[in-house]
């Protein structure tokens, strides 16, 4: 892992803990399902980073990280992404039949990809060339971000029209815009992670510039979600 990406993940993990705990406390007050799901998602992502980054801090190379930590981190990350898909459904499409099955399909893609990853022994999940499960898992991570982007911007333009008619509060309109921006940044992040893994697979070295982009994009969307809720 590039040092920039490692630092970015470490910082993001701490921010996920902070925001996740605040969201969990909010869910205890509101008793609303979306707050509970997004809090669980953030805390699972924080745990995933901790499982990977803490052992990484004590070894000289990522190859020295025991497989149980690397794969445990992937499993926890996938679980957080699956919960995130159900969060998007709960916020934007709680009654739509297709949205329920889309969230289920995303979860199946995530865990099916990890099953393939275990089958080929790519415990770090960083070999897009020899591990077909990498792309299935990658789709499961990418799809929720695209879904949230589409829903956020669609609702933003809808409420913007309502705002002109005095049928919507400006704050609600702006929150949907933040959802769309956060989702698009997460989608871009997934693409950059895949590009970084491809560079490593072909060259045997991590890209410093891609690592810096990953570090930046790990943190900004979390701040946007914070603005949405708080």
C-alpha positions in Angstrom: 0.0 0.0 0.0 1.2 3.5 -0.8 2.1 5.5 2.3 -0.3 8.3 1.3 -3.2 5.8 1.0 -2.2 4.2 4.4 -2.2 7.6 6.1 -5.5 8.5 4.4 -7.1 5.2 5.6 -5.9 5.7 9.1 -7.3 9.3 9.3 -10.5 8.2 7.6 -10.9 5.3 10.1 -10.7 7.8 13.0 -13.2 10.1 11.3 -15.5 7.2 10.6 -15.4 6.3 14.3 -16.2 9.9 15.3 -19.0 10.4 12.8 -20.3 6.9 13.3 -20.7 7.3 17.0 -22.4 10.6 16.6 -24.8 9.0 14.1 -25.4 6.1 16.4 -26.4 8.5 19.2 -28.6 10.4 16.8 -30.3 7.1 15.8 -31.0 6.3 19.5 -32.8 9.6 19.8 -34.7 9.6 16.5 -35.4 5.8 16.3 -35.1 6.1 12.6 -33.8 3.2 10.4 -31.6 5.4 8.1 -29.6 6.8 10.9 -29.1 3.3 12.4 -27.9 1.9 9.1 -25.5 4.7 8.2 -24.1 4.6 11.7 -23.5 0.8 11.4 -22.0 1.2 8.0 -19.5 3.9 9.2 -18.5 1.9 12.2 -18.0 -1.2 10.2 -15.8 0.7 7.7 -13.8 2.1 10.7 -13.3 -1.5 12.1 -12.2 -2.6 8.6 -9.5 0.0 8.5 -8.4 -0.8 12.0 -8.1 -4.5 11.3 -5.9 -3.8 8.3 -4.0 -0.6 9.4 -3.0 -1.5 12.9 -1.1 -4.7 12.0 0.3 -2.8 8.9 1.9 -0.2 11.3 4.1 -3.0 12.9 5.4 -4.7 9.8 7.9 -3.6 7.1 5.7 -4.5 4.1 2.0 -5.4 3.4 3.1 -8.9 2.5 4.0 -9.5 6.1 0.4 -8.8 7.3 -1.1 -12.1 8.3 -3.9 -13.3 5.9 -6.5 -13.4 8.7 -6.1 -9.6 9.2 -6.2 -8.8 5.5 -9.1 -11.0 4.7 -10.9 -10.0 7.9 -10.6 -6.4 6.8 -12.1 -7.2 3.4 -15.0 -9.0 5.0 -15.8 -6.2 7.4 -15.5 -3.6 4.6 -17.9 -5.6 2.5 -20.4 -5.9 5.3 -20.3 -2.1 5.8 -20.9 -1.6 2.0 -23.8 -4.0 2.1 -25.4 -2.2 5.0 -24.7 1.1 3.1 -26.8 -0.2 0.1 -29.7 -0.9 2.4 -29.3 2.6 3.9 -29.7 4.1 0.4 -32.8 2.1 -0.1 -34.2 3.2 3.3 -33.5 6.9 2.5 -34.6 7.1 -1.1 -36.7 4.0 -2.1 -38.1 2.5 1.1 -41.2 1.1 -0.6 -39.8 0.2 -4.0 -39.7 -3.5 -4.7 -36.8 -3.2 -7.2 -34.7 -1.2 -4.7 -34.9 -4.1 -2.1 -33.6 -6.5 -4.7 -30.9 -4.1 -5.9 -29.6 -3.9 -2.3 -29.7 -7.7 -2.0 -27.9 -8.0 -5.4 -25.1 -5.7 -4.2 -24.7 -7.7 -1.0 -24.5 -10.9 -3.0 -22.0 -9.4 -5.3 -19.8 -8.3 -2.4 -19.7 -11.6 -0.6 -19.6 -13.6 -3.9 -16.5 -11.6 -4.9 -14.9 -12.3 -1.5 -15.6 -16.0 -1.9 -13.8 -15.9 -5.2 -11.0 -13.9 -3.6 -10.5 -16.6 -1.0 -10.7 -19.3 -3.6 -7.6 -17.9 -5.5 -5.8 -17.0 -2.3 -5.7 -13.2 -2.9 -6.2 -12.5 0.8 -5.4 -8.8 0.3 -7.9 -8.4 -2.5 -5.5 -6.4 -4.6 -4.9 -8.6 -7.7 -7.3 -7.5 -10.5 -5.5 -9.6 -13.1 -5.5 -13.1 -11.5 -8.6 -12.7 -9.2 -12.0 -12.6 -11.0 -13.6 -12.1 -7.6 -11.9 -8.8 -7.4 -14.2 -7.3 -10.0 -17.3 -8.8 -8.5 -16.4 -7.4 -5.1 -15.5 -4.1 -6.8 -18.9 -3.9 -8.5 -20.5 -4.4 -5.1 -18.5 -1.5 -3.7 -19.0 0.8 -6.7 -22.7 0.3 -7.2 -23.9 1.8 -3.9 -21.9 5.0 -4.6 -23.4 5.3 -8.1 -26.9 4.6 -6.7 -26.5 7.3 -4.1 -25.1 9.8 -6.7 -28.1 9.2 -9.0 -30.7 9.4 -6.2 -29.1 12.5 -4.6 -28.9 14.5 -7.8 -32.3 13.4 -9.0 -33.9 14.5 -5.7 -31.9 17.7 -5.7 -33.2 18.8 -9.1 -36.7 17.8 -8.1 -36.6 19.8 -4.9 -35.0 22.7 -6.6 -38.0 23.0 -8.8 -40.2 22.8 -5.8 -38.1 25.4 -4.0 -38.9 27.9 -6.8 -42.6 27.3 -6.1 -42.1 27.6 -2.3 -42.9 24.0 -1.8 -39.5 23.0 -0.3 -37.1 24.3 2.3 -33.7 25.4 1.0 -32.0 23.1 3.6 -33.6 20.0 2.3 -32.7 20.9 -1.3 -29.0 21.4 -0.3 -28.9 18.2 1.6 -29.8 16.2 -1.5 -27.1 18.1 -3.3 -24.6 17.0 -0.7 -25.7 13.4 -1.0 -25.1 13.5 -4.7 -21.7 15.0 -4.4 -20.7 12.6 -1.6 -21.8 9.6 -3.7 -19.9 10.8 -6.8 -16.7 11.3 -4.8 -17.1 7.7 -3.4 -17.6 6.4 -6.9 -14.5 8.2 -8.1 -12.6 6.8 -5.1 -13.6 3.3 -6.1 -12.3 3.9 -9.6 -9.0 5.3 -8.4 -8.5 2.3 -6.0 -9.0 0.0 -9.0 -6.5 2.0 -11.1 -4.0 1.9 -8.2 -4.4 -1.9 -7.9 -3.9 -2.3 -11.7 -0.8 -0.1 -11.6 0.6 -2.3 -8.8 -0.3 -5.5 -10.6 1.6 -4.4 -13.7 4.5 -2.6 -12.2 4.9 -4.0 -8.7 5.0 -0.5 -7.2 2.2 1.7 -5.9 1.5 5.1 -7.5 2.2 8.0 -5.2 -0.2 10.3 -7.0 -3.0 7.8 -6.9 -2.3 7.2 -3.3 -2.6 10.9 -2.5 -5.9 11.0 -4.4 -7.2 8.0 -2.4 -6.1 9.7 0.9 -8.0 12.8 0.0 -11.2 11.1 -1.3 -11.3 8.9 1.8 -12.1 11.9 4.0 -14.1 14.5 2.0 -17.3 12.5 1.5 -17.4 11.7 5.2 -17.4 15.4 5.9 -20.3 15.9 3.5 -22.3 13.2 5.2 -21.6 15.0 8.5 -23.0 18.2 7.0 -26.2 16.4 5.9 -27.0 15.1 9.4 -25.5 17.8 11.7 
